[in-house]
Amino acid sequence: MFLLFVAITLGITWWAARRSSGTSHFFAAGRRISGWQNGFAVAGDYMSAASFLGIAGLIAFHGFDGFMYSVGWLVAYLTVLLIVAEPLRNAGKYTMADVLAYRLNPRPVRAMASLSTLTVSTFYMIAQMVGAGALVAILLPSVSFHAAVIGVGALMIIYVVFGGMLATTWVQIIKAILLMGGTILLSLLVMAHFGFDFGAFFEAVAHVTYREGDVEVTKDFLRPGLYFKPPYGAIDLVSLGMALIFGTAGLPHILVRFYTVPDARTARVSVVWAMALIGVFYVLTTFLGFGAATIVGRDYIVAHGGNNMSAPLLAQRLGGEMFFAFVSAIAFATILAVVAGLTISASTSFAHDFYTNVVHRGMERRPGEEVRVARITAFVVGAMAIVIAILLGPKANVAFLVGLAFAVAASANLPVIVFSLFWKRFNTKGAVCGLASGLLASIVLILVSPSVDLLAEPWFPLKNPGIVSIPLGFLGAIFGTLLGREPHAEAKHSELFVRASTGIGAEKAADH
């Protein structure tokens, strides 16, 4: 199953490489991706291993509280649809920084935006790589954790370097179709186990039995409080929700997807497709998590790889070894697709924002140089992710890495995108201060939180910093803006607003 998926995706990469000629094709798939295709690709990019393996495991171990993760990730796409999808497609070219640099001083803004993009992408990518290594090492005992990480990293680099955005898009589309198919089938098998009787299903969920130490306990998994516990549980949940809802609209690998479509209308259509797919998927995680808790049992899951293996072990129990292999291959495909999306967003940002527009001040270079730099960056970023994932090892706390990525995106990226589009006085100082304050606040708060074991007693009591770091990002942007006026930025606000709202001039800028 694993080898079959790898062969199919390498075939797609070979097909895409023959068509990925030129900067627009490499960075934006020639802007020819249709609405439904981009919707599937966005869903494939968004539904990571943390969703398929992690949320199913959280629900299997913590019931209702685990499902709250699903709610946060689902509602998040409303901010993408209502705030960023259409303006980004109309006002940008390849990256988030294109929108910020439209009316601000481009060099400092692009430099900070590139740093933020690389930070978010790297943390997110390392989490996926560690998850991939642990998953493959458990499923294929003959393959070590180190070999699994290196293998995933090598495949990711091949997809991006040779196939560009077109190959990455189609890998994500196939992954989304497989993931939805596997999740729907597994959910049907769970309900078939209970005779399609929802009453019997939820009765079993209300009486889940497992061992805590030497004591056997029975708990109601439909009641809150098993994961978000007092005294800070409710605040931690709000903080997590803020990071997920606002962070999604600032995730670089999600934002770059809107540059692959021909116009803003298609961008909106693709978000509606993505919301439908993501909505169905996160509702079905209920059946995966609760099914694993009631049919497989928490004790068995702990003894066979931990909570991340909840969905694959449920597939093994209900569908046998072949279905177990299929679901495991889907999990592997999930990781590959997301890592490829992260890599191309990081390499695009470095090549387009930092190398071309900061180092060389946007001057025309030799033909194809920007793409060559992006490919070299993909090699470097991939190699760094492989090395760091191996150093962290399979026991690394990947949840806090993903949380950091969302917190940084929500705290640093979203405030400057919103203010750049909707606040006339917003200026370069505000953008730099907003990006810097959001970046620093989210990283520092996570380092002194219970998520990281750096301190004997955490200074910050919450696992998720969003409730503090997001307001600090907005305040930093406001404070920087009020330090002085920038007449040029104010004069161009109306022009940016009209273009972001209507798309006038967008095609010409994209072509050049």
C-alpha positions as CSV (number, residue, x, y, z in Angstrom):
1,M,0.0,0.0,0.0
2,F,2.8,2.4,0.9
3,L,4.8,1.7,-2.2
4,L,1.7,1.9,-4.4
5,F,1.0,5.4,-3.1
6,V,4.6,6.5,-3.5
7,A,4.7,5.2,-7.1
8,I,1.5,7.1,-8.0
9,T,2.8,10.4,-6.5
10,L,6.2,10.0,-8.2
11,G,4.3,9.5,-11.5
12,I,2.4,12.7,-10.9
13,T,5.6,14.5,-10.1
14,W,7.1,13.3,-13.4
15,W,4.0,14.5,-15.3
16,A,4.0,17.9,-13.5
17,A,7.7,18.4,-14.1
18,R,7.2,18.3,-17.8
19,R,4.6,21.1,-17.5
20,S,6.2,23.3,-14.8
21,S,8.2,25.6,-17.0
22,G,8.5,29.2,-15.8
23,T,8.1,31.0,-12.5
24,S,4.3,31.2,-12.6
25,H,4.0,27.4,-13.2
26,F,6.5,26.5,-10.4
27,F,5.0,28.9,-7.7
28,A,1.3,29.0,-8.7
29,A,0.7,26.0,-11.1
30,G,0.1,28.5,-13.9
31,R,-3.0,29.8,-12.1
32,R,-5.0,27.2,-13.9
33,I,-6.4,25.2,-10.9
34,S,-10.2,25.1,-10.9
35,G,-12.4,25.8,-7.9
36,W,-13.2,22.2,-7.0
37,Q,-9.5,21.1,-7.6
38,N,-8.2,23.9,-5.3
39,G,-10.9,23.1,-2.8
40,F,-9.8,19.5,-2.6
41,A,-6.1,20.6,-2.5
42,V,-6.8,23.1,0.3
43,A,-8.6,20.4,2.3
44,G,-5.7,18.0,1.6
45,D,-3.3,20.7,2.8
46,Y,-5.3,21.4,5.9
47,M,-6.3,18.0,7.1
48,S,-2.9,17.0,8.4
49,A,-1.7,14.0,10.5
50,A,-2.6,16.0,13.5
51,S,-6.2,15.9,12.3
52,F,-6.5,12.3,11.2
53,L,-4.3,10.7,13.8
54,G,-4.1,13.3,16.6
55,I,-7.8,14.3,16.9
56,A,-9.1,10.7,16.7
57,G,-6.6,9.9,19.5
58,L,-7.7,12.9,21.6
59,I,-11.4,11.9,21.3
60,A,-10.5,8.3,22.0
61,F,-8.7,9.3,25.2
62,H,-10.6,12.4,26.3
63,G,-14.0,12.3,24.8
64,F,-15.9,15.5,24.4
65,D,-12.9,17.7,25.1
66,G,-11.0,16.1,22.2
67,F,-13.9,16.9,19.8
68,M,-13.5,20.6,20.7
69,Y,-10.3,20.5,18.6
70,S,-12.4,19.4,15.6
71,V,-14.8,22.3,16.2
72,G,-11.9,24.8,16.3
73,W,-10.4,23.6,13.1
74,L,-13.8,23.6,11.3
75,V,-14.9,27.1,12.3
76,A,-11.5,28.4,11.3
77,Y,-12.3,28.4,7.7
78,L,-15.0,31.0,8.1
79,T,-12.2,33.6,8.8
80,V,-10.4,32.4,5.6
81,L,-13.6,32.7,3.5
82,L,-14.8,36.1,4.9
83,I,-11.4,37.9,5.4
84,V,-8.5,36.7,3.3
85,A,-9.4,34.4,0.3
86,E,-10.6,37.0,-2.2
87,P,-8.4,40.0,-1.2
88,L,-5.3,37.8,-1.3
89,R,-6.0,36.4,-4.7
90,N,-6.8,39.9,-6.1
91,A,-3.9,41.8,-4.4
92,G,-1.1,39.3,-4.4
93,K,1.2,37.4,-6.7
94,Y,2.8,34.5,-5.0
95,T,3.0,35.1,-1.2
96,M,1.3,36.8,1.7
97,A,4.0,39.5,1.7
98,D,2.9,40.7,-1.8
99,V,-0.3,42.1,-0.2
100,L,1.7,43.8,2.7
101,A,4.3,45.3,0.3
102,Y,1.6,46.7,-2.0
103,R,1.4,50.0,-0.2
104,L,4.2,49.7,2.5
105,N,8.0,49.9,2.3
106,P,8.6,46.5,0.7
107,R,12.1,45.5,2.0
108,P,11.5,45.5,5.8
109,V,8.0,44.1,5.4
110,R,9.1,41.3,3.1
111,A,12.0,40.4,5.3
112,M,9.8,40.1,8.4
113,A,7.1,38.3,6.5
114,S,9.6,35.8,5.1
115,L,11.0,35.2,8.7
116,S,7.5,34.6,10.0
117,T,6.6,32.2,7.1
118,L,9.8,30.2,7.5
119,T,9.2,30.0,11.3
120,V,5.6,28.8,10.9
121,S,6.5,26.3,8.1
122,T,9.5,24.9,9.9
123,F,7.7,24.2,13.2
124,Y,4.7,22.7,11.4
125,M,7.0,20.6,9.1
126,I,9.1,19.2,12.0
127,A,5.9,18.1,13.7
128,Q,4.8,16.3,10.6
129,M,8.2,14.7,10.1
130,V,8.4,13.4,13.7
131,G,4.9,12.0,13.2
132,A,5.8,10.4,10.0
133,G,8.9,8.7,11.4
134,A,7.0,7.4,14.4
135,L,4.1,6.1,12.3
136,V,6.2,4.3,9.8
137,A,8.5,2.9,12.5
138,I,5.4,1.4,14.3
139,L,3.7,0.1,11.1
140,L,6.9,-1.3,9.5
141,P,9.1,-2.6,12.3
142,S,12.0,-3.3,9.8
143,V,12.2,0.5,9.1
144,S,13.9,2.6,11.8
145,F,12.6,6.0,12.9
146,H,15.7,7.7,11.3
147,A,15.2,5.9,8.0
148,A,11.5,6.7,7.9
149,V,12.2,10.5,8.5
150,I,14.9,10.5,5.8
151,G,12.6,8.7,3.4
152,V,9.6,11.1,3.9
153,G,12.0,14.1,3.6
154,A,13.5,12.8,0.4
155,L,10.0,12.3,-1.2
156,M,8.9,15.7,-0.1
157,I,12.0,17.4,-1.7
158,I,11.4,15.4,-4.9
159,Y,7.8,16.6,-5.2
160,V,8.6,20.2,-4.7
161,V,12.0,20.5,-6.5
162,F,10.9,18.7,-9.7
163,G,7.1,19.1,-9.8
164,G,6.6,22.5,-8.1
165,M,3.1,23.6,-7.1
166,L,1.3,21.5,-9.8
167,A,2.7,18.3,-8.4
168,T,2.1,19.4,-4.9
169,T,-1.5,20.3,-5.7
170,W,-2.3,16.9,-7.3
171,V,-0.7,15.0,-4.5
172,Q,-3.0,16.9,-2.1
173,I,-6.1,16.2,-4.2
174,I,-5.4,12.5,-4.3
175,K,-4.7,12.5,-0.5
176,A,-7.9,14.4,0.2
177,I,-10.0,11.9,-1.9
178,L,-8.3,8.9,-0.1
179,L,-8.7,10.4,3.3
180,M,-12.4,11.2,2.8
181,G,-13.1,7.8,1.4
182,G,-11.2,6.0,4.2
183,T,-12.9,8.1,6.9
184,I,-16.4,7.7,5.5
185,L,-15.9,3.9,5.2
186,L,-14.4,3.6,8.7
187,S,-17.3,5.6,10.2
188,L,-19.9,3.4,8.4
189,L,-18.1,0.3,9.9
190,V,-18.3,1.8,13.4
191,M,-22.0,2.4,13.0
192,A,-22.5,-1.1,11.5
193,H,-20.9,-2.5,14.7
194,F,-23.7,-0.8,16.7
195,G,-26.4,-1.9,14.2
196,F,-26.7,1.7,12.9
197,D,-28.3,2.5,16.3
198,F,-27.2,5.9,17.4
199,G,-28.7,5.4,20.8
200,A,-26.6,2.3,21.4
201,F,-23.5,4.1,20.1
202,F,-23.8,7.0,22.5
203,E,-24.8,4.7,25.3
204,A,-21.5,2.9,24.9
205,V,-19.7,6.3,24.7
206,A,-21.3,7.3,28.0
207,H,-19.8,4.2,29.7
208,V,-16.2,3.8,28.6
209,T,-14.1,1.6,30.8
210,Y,-10.3,1.6,31.1
211,R,-7.5,1.4,33.6
212,E,-6.0,4.3,35.5
213,G,-2.9,2.8,37.2
214,D,-4.1,-0.3,38.9
215,V,-7.8,0.8,39.1
216,E,-10.4,0.2,36.5
217,V,-12.7,3.2,36.0
218,T,-15.8,3.9,33.9
219,K,-16.3,7.5,32.6
220,D,-18.9,9.4,30.5
221,F,-17.0,10.5,27.4
222,L,-19.9,12.8,26.5
223,R,-19.2,15.1,29.4
224,P,-16.5,17.9,29.3
225,G,-13.6,18.2,31.7
226,L,-11.4,15.1,30.9
227,Y,-8.7,17.1,29.1
228,F,-9.4,20.8,29.8
229,K,-9.3,20.5,33.6
230,P,-9.7,23.2,36.3
231,P,-8.5,25.7,37.2
232,Y,-7.4,26.9,33.7
233,G,-9.2,24.4,31.5
234,A,-11.9,26.8,30.2
235,I,-9.4,29.6,29.5
236,D,-7.1,27.1,27.8
237,L,-9.9,26.0,25.5
238,V,-10.8,29.6,24.5
239,S,-7.0,30.2,23.9
240,L,-6.8,27.1,21.7
241,G,-9.9,28.2,19.8
242,M,-8.5,31.6,19.1
243,A,-5.2,30.2,17.8
244,L,-7.0,27.7,15.5
245,I,-9.6,30.2,14.2
246,F,-7.3,33.1,13.6
247,G,-4.2,31.1,12.9
248,T,-5.7,29.3,9.9
249,A,-6.2,32.6,8.1
250,G,-2.5,33.3,8.5
251,L,-1.0,29.9,7.7
252,P,1.5,30.4,4.7
253,H,0.9,27.0,3.1
254,I,-2.9,27.6,3.1
255,L,-2.6,31.2,1.8
256,V,-0.4,30.3,-1.2
257,R,-3.1,28.0,-2.5
258,F,-5.3,31.0,-3.4
259,Y,-2.7,32.1,-6.0
260,T,-3.1,28.9,-8.0
261,V,-6.6,29.8,-9.2
262,P,-7.4,32.1,-12.2
263,D,-9.6,34.7,-10.3
264,A,-11.2,35.7,-7.0
265,R,-14.5,34.1,-7.7
266,T,-12.7,30.7,-8.1
267,A,-10.9,31.4,-4.9
268,R,-14.2,31.8,-3.1
269,V,-15.6,28.6,-4.8
270,S,-12.5,26.7,-3.7
271,V,-13.0,27.8,0.0
272,V,-16.7,26.6,-0.1
273,W,-15.5,23.2,-1.5
274,A,-12.8,23.0,1.2
275,M,-15.3,23.9,4.0
276,A,-17.7,21.2,2.8
277,L,-15.0,18.5,2.8
278,I,-13.4,19.7,6.0
279,G,-16.8,19.9,7.7
280,V,-17.7,16.4,6.8
281,F,-14.3,15.1,7.9
282,Y,-14.2,16.8,11.3
283,V,-17.8,15.6,12.1
284,L,-16.7,12.1,11.2
285,T,-13.7,12.2,13.6
286,T,-16.4,11.8,16.3
287,F,-17.1,8.3,15.0
288,L,-13.3,7.5,14.7
289,G,-12.5,8.7,18.2
290,F,-15.5,7.3,20.0
291,G,-15.4,4.1,17.9
292,A,-11.8,3.5,19.0
293,A,-12.7,4.2,22.7
294,T,-15.6,1.8,22.7
295,I,-14.6,-0.9,20.2
296,V,-10.8,-1.1,20.5
297,G,-10.4,0.2,24.1
298,R,-8.1,2.7,25.5
299,D,-5.9,0.1,27.2
300,Y,-5.3,-1.8,24.0
301,I,-4.4,1.5,22.1
302,V,-1.9,2.4,24.9
303,A,-0.2,-1.0,24.5
304,H,0.0,-0.8,20.7
305,G,1.6,2.6,19.9
306,G,-0.3,5.2,21.9
307,N,-3.3,7.5,21.1
308,N,-2.0,8.5,17.6
309,M,-2.7,4.9,16.5
310,S,-6.4,5.0,17.5
311,A,-7.8,5.3,13.9
312,P,-5.4,2.7,12.3
313,L,-6.1,0.2,15.2
314,L,-9.9,0.8,14.8
315,A,-9.5,0.0,11.1
316,Q,-7.6,-3.2,11.9
317,R,-10.3,-4.3,14.4
318,L,-13.2,-3.6,12.0
319,G,-11.7,-4.3,8.6
320,G,-8.8,-6.6,9.0
321,E,-5.2,-6.3,7.9
322,M,-5.9,-5.0,4.4
323,F,-8.0,-2.1,5.7
324,F,-5.4,-1.5,8.4
325,A,-2.8,-1.1,5.6
326,F,-5.1,1.1,3.6
327,V,-5.8,3.5,6.5
328,S,-2.1,3.5,7.5
329,A,-1.2,4.4,3.9
330,I,-3.7,7.2,4.0
331,A,-2.0,8.5,7.1
332,F,1.3,8.3,5.4
333,A,-0.1,10.1,2.3
334,T,-1.6,12.8,4.7
335,I,1.9,13.6,6.1
336,L,3.6,13.6,2.6
337,A,1.0,16.0,1.1
338,V,1.1,18.5,4.1
339,V,4.9,18.5,4.2
340,A,5.1,19.1,0.5
341,G,2.7,22.1,0.9
342,L,4.8,23.5,3.7
343,T,8.0,23.1,1.8
344,I,6.8,24.9,-1.3
345,S,5.4,27.8,0.8
346,A,8.7,28.2,2.6
347,S,10.8,28.0,-0.5
348,T,8.5,30.4,-2.4
349,S,8.6,33.0,0.4
350,F,12.4,32.9,0.7
351,A,13.0,33.0,-3.1
352,H,10.3,35.6,-4.0
353,D,10.2,37.8,-0.9
354,F,13.7,37.6,0.6
355,Y,16.1,36.8,-2.3
356,T,14.5,38.7,-5.1
357,N,12.8,41.6,-3.4
358,V,15.0,42.2,-0.3
359,V,18.5,41.2,-1.4
360,H,18.1,42.3,-5.0
361,R,15.5,45.0,-4.4
362,G,13.0,43.5,-6.9
363,M,15.4,44.0,-9.8
364,E,15.0,41.7,-12.8
365,R,17.6,38.9,-12.6
366,R,18.6,36.1,-15.0
367,P,15.7,34.1,-16.4
368,G,14.7,31.2,-14.1
369,E,16.9,32.4,-11.2
370,E,14.0,32.8,-8.7
371,V,12.9,29.2,-9.4
372,R,16.4,27.9,-9.0
373,V,16.7,29.7,-5.6
374,A,13.3,28.2,-4.6
375,R,14.5,24.7,-5.5
376,I,17.8,25.1,-3.5
377,T,15.7,26.5,-0.6
378,A,13.5,23.4,-0.7
379,F,16.6,21.2,-0.4
380,V,17.9,23.2,2.6
381,V,14.5,23.5,4.4
382,G,13.9,19.7,3.8
383,A,17.4,18.8,5.1
384,M,17.0,21.0,8.2
385,A,13.6,19.5,9.0
386,I,15.0,16.0,8.6
387,V,18.0,16.7,10.9
388,I,15.8,18.5,13.6
389,A,13.2,15.7,13.5
390,I,15.9,13.0,14.0
391,L,17.4,15.0,16.9
392,L,14.0,15.4,18.6
393,G,13.3,11.7,18.2
394,P,10.0,9.8,18.1
395,K,9.0,10.8,21.7
396,A,9.0,14.6,20.9
397,N,5.9,16.6,21.9
398,V,4.7,17.3,18.4
399,A,1.4,18.8,19.7
400,F,3.2,21.9,21.0
401,L,5.0,22.4,17.7
402,V,1.7,22.5,15.8
403,G,0.3,24.7,18.4
404,L,3.2,27.1,18.0
405,A,2.7,27.2,14.2
406,F,-0.9,28.2,14.7
407,A,-0.1,30.7,17.5
408,V,2.6,32.4,15.4
409,A,0.3,32.6,12.3
410,A,-2.5,34.0,14.4
411,S,-0.3,36.4,16.4
412,A,2.0,37.7,13.7
413,N,0.5,37.2,10.2
414,L,-3.2,37.8,10.7
415,P,-3.0,41.3,12.3
416,V,-0.8,42.7,9.6
417,I,-3.0,41.2,6.8
418,V,-6.2,42.6,8.3
419,F,-4.7,46.1,9.0
420,S,-3.0,46.3,5.6
421,L,-6.4,45.7,3.9
422,F,-8.7,47.6,6.1
423,W,-6.8,50.4,8.0
424,K,-5.9,53.4,6.0
425,R,-3.3,54.7,8.4
426,F,-1.5,51.4,8.8
427,N,2.2,51.8,7.8
428,T,5.5,50.0,7.6
429,K,6.5,50.5,11.2
430,G,3.1,48.9,12.2
431,A,3.7,45.9,10.0
432,V,7.2,45.3,11.3
433,C,6.2,45.8,14.9
434,G,3.1,43.6,14.5
435,L,5.0,40.8,12.9
436,A,7.9,41.0,15.5
437,S,5.7,41.3,18.6
438,G,3.4,38.4,17.5
439,L,6.3,36.2,16.6
440,L,8.2,36.9,19.9
441,A,5.1,36.8,22.1
442,S,3.9,33.4,20.8
443,I,7.4,31.8,20.9
444,V,8.3,33.1,24.4
445,L,4.9,32.2,26.0
446,I,5.1,28.6,24.6
447,L,8.7,28.2,25.9
448,V,7.6,29.2,29.5
449,S,4.3,27.2,29.3
450,P,3.5,23.6,30.5
451,S,3.9,22.4,26.9
452,V,7.7,22.6,27.2
453,D,9.7,21.2,30.0
454,L,12.2,24.0,30.2
455,L,11.2,25.2,33.7
456,A,10.5,23.3,36.9
457,E,7.4,25.5,37.4
458,P,5.9,27.0,34.2
459,W,5.7,30.8,34.3
460,F,2.7,30.8,31.9
461,P,-0.1,28.5,33.1
462,L,-1.8,27.9,29.7
463,K,-0.7,25.3,27.1
464,N,-2.0,27.6,24.3
465,P,-0.7,31.2,24.2
466,G,-3.3,32.5,21.7
467,I,-5.4,34.4,24.2
468,V,-2.4,36.6,25.2
469,S,-0.2,36.5,22.1
470,I,-2.9,37.4,19.5
471,P,-3.9,40.6,21.3
472,L,-0.2,41.4,21.7
473,G,0.3,41.0,17.9
474,F,-2.6,43.4,17.2
475,L,-1.3,45.9,19.9
476,G,2.2,45.8,18.4
477,A,0.8,46.6,15.0
478,I,-1.3,49.5,16.4
479,F,1.6,50.9,18.5
480,G,4.0,50.8,15.5
481,T,1.5,52.5,13.3
482,L,1.0,55.4,15.8
483,L,4.7,56.1,16.0
484,G,4.5,58.1,12.8
485,R,2.5,58.7,9.6
486,E,3.4,57.4,6.1
487,P,1.6,59.5,3.5
488,H,2.6,57.1,0.6
489,A,1.0,54.1,2.4
490,E,-2.2,56.1,3.2
491,A,-2.4,57.3,-0.4
492,K,-2.3,53.8,-1.8
493,H,-4.8,52.4,0.6
494,S,-7.8,53.2,-1.6
495,E,-6.1,51.7,-4.6
496,L,-5.3,48.4,-2.7
497,F,-8.9,48.3,-1.3
498,V,-10.5,48.6,-4.7
499,R,-8.2,46.0,-6.2
500,A,-8.6,43.6,-3.3
501,S,-12.4,44.0,-3.5
502,T,-12.8,43.9,-7.3
503,G,-9.7,42.3,-8.8
504,I,-9.0,45.2,-11.2
505,G,-5.4,45.1,-12.3
506,A,-4.8,41.7,-10.6
507,E,-4.3,39.7,-13.8
508,K,-1.8,42.1,-15.2
509,A,0.3,42.0,-12.0
510,A,0.1,38.3,-11.8
511,D,1.3,37.9,-15.4
512,H,4.3,40.1,-14.7
